[in-house]
């Protein structure tokens, strides 16, 4: 994925809008897409910092100046979104966060069943004339990247649904979908634009899932009326949301009543949702012994495939390569630096198909070895943190890749102040985008916001 905890979207908080000043926090249930409905792809039309913002000049240089004063960062504006996607001043397509992600937006209005404003992070995509395929592809890709980042942050299933006022609502939807479900005002975005380029919201869910390394299925989540078909499933469920269970292996589905699914391996899992009337009543997600989410089963499953947890050992169809136990403890400590060179990466411990290769510095996420594989992460700061796993590599490759330069002076760990002084000295270029890219390439473990704050501290001392 493009975005993670060490590479976040640009931030320009619209603190002077009525929404920002008067909204409240929400429990995040999903992500809702909008498009502006006007031929202006430039972010500066809508997004502007306020004159008193500490980084005002830097943001204006990056976004561009709205000389008409009709941006949305004003008290007179009665709407508010969590984010925006469009062109920066240099023509680059980018995402900008305009409110905290868990602030309730004023975006989709309401309908007969309520509003998706209560639970769905919402962003606007700046439209152009709707015919430029290059621009569409760029903003579509950016929107998928942002959505994957948000789904990962809030543990959302891109194929999932949640129930509002008796209506099943997709985790990922658009303004037009919310209207059809009675949870938004009568708008056609983004479908009026997407159909011109052969895209649907089902494509969005599939592409977001792919970015999250989640297996796709041929079934899709409906965005119309909830099913009224009587199910033969039992209304008395053995497990409840939050229970840790043993998934014995088998099919996982995109929805609780889907007719086709994909086969996944056995693992320990957490029940994240239930459906008493569904054919597949449990939505589960693979976890490790500490309860942290890992790659593996991630969807709706049959009751017959879920049992009480007795031990970490499960009966799988995949033979362990070095031991009869599915989980052991490695001699490599968590946080150990690995210098990888074209090392094969796997989506899960039980996957035999590679999901790519990795080269560069990575870190052991946990010392646990499962099926002769070990988890890695791209930053030492992410070691042990749930949802910060790059993937799995073979334990043999991990042992061969232990960095021999960890304690040498050439790889000496720099302090936050060291990085800030490099920025002041101009070693990482000018402008937020170039500096962020340069710092990341140089291996800076700190967020850009922390480095920038330290720069301000040092400058004030002069």
C-alpha positions, 0 to 999 in steps of 0.5 A: 500500500502507498500509505501507512503509519510512516507515510501518511497522506498530506494534512491540511486541517480545515479548522475554520469550517462550521463542520469542524467546529461543531461536529463530533467523534464517531465510531468508524464503520466504513468509507464513502466516496464523493466527487465534486460535480464541478469541472475543476480538478485542483485541490486549491479550489476547496482546500486551503490552510488558514493564515494563522497555521504554523505551516501556512506558507509551506502548504500554500506552496504545495496546494496552491493559492485560492485567490477567489477566497471560495475554498471550504475552510470558512465558517460560512461553509455548512459541509465538511469532509474528512479528506480530498483527492485532486491535483496539487499546485505542480499537477501531482494527484494526491490525498489531503486529510482535512479533518480527523478521520474519526470526526463525523463528516457533513457530506452525504446528507440523510434519507428515510433510514438515517445517514451514513454521516454517522460512521463513514469516513468521507472524501471528495474526488475533484472532478474534471470534464469527466472524459480524461482517462489519464486523470480518472485513472490517477484519482481512482488509484489514489482513492483506492490507496487512501481507502485501503489505508483507512480500512487497514487503520480501522480493521475494516473488511473491504467486502464487509457490510454493517446493519443500519436501521435494518439495512445492510450497508457496505463498508465501502460505498459512494454517495449514490449508494447511500441514497439508494439505501435511504441513508443519503441525499439524492446525488449520483456521484461517483457512479455518473463519472465511473461508468464512463470509464468502466468502473463500479463500486464492486471494482473499488472493493476488489481493488482495495482488497488487492492492495490489502493483500486480501483474496478476492471472491467472485461474489459481491456485496449488494448495495440495494435493499436488504434481503428478506429471504427466510434463512434456514440458519439457526438463530442461536449462535454458539459464538459472539462478536469478540470471541477467539475461535478455531477456524478449521479451514474451508470457504470464506465469503464476501457476505453472510449470504454469498453463494460462492467463496474462496478456500483458505487455510485453518488458523486461530481467528477472532469473530468480528461480526455475526448474522443470525439469519445468514447462511454463513453466520460468522465474520472472522479474521485470523489472529495470532496467540496474542490476538493481533490480526494476521494474514489468513481467513478474513470474511464470512464463514459457515458455522461448521468451520468454527470450533472452540479453541483448544490449542494453537495447533490446528489440523491443516492440509499444509504440512509444516516443513520443519516440524509437526507443530504449527507454531514455534519460537525463533532464535531471532528476537523481535526487532532484529534488522534484516537486510533482504535481497530479493527475498520471497514474500508470502501473504500468510504463513500457510500460503505457498504462492509468493506475493512478491519479493522484498529488498532493503531493510526490514525488521522481525515483527515477532519471534513466533515462527509459523509453518517455518515462516516469520513476519516482517515489518518495514519499520522498527517502530512497527514491531509488534503492532497489529496491522503493521505487518509487511508479510511473511518470509521463510525462517531460513531467509530471515536467518540468512538476512540478519543485518551485520551492519546493525551496530557499525558506525556507518549505520549509526542510529540518528536522533530526531534532532540529527534528522531535523538538522539535516532538513535545516541544512537542505540535505532533503530538498525543499517542500513537503513532498520532496522532504518526505520522500527524501527522509523516507528513502534515507531511512528516517524512522520518525514521521514527517510531522515529528521532524518538522516540529523538531525543525521549528524547535531548533530554528526558534533556538537560533 
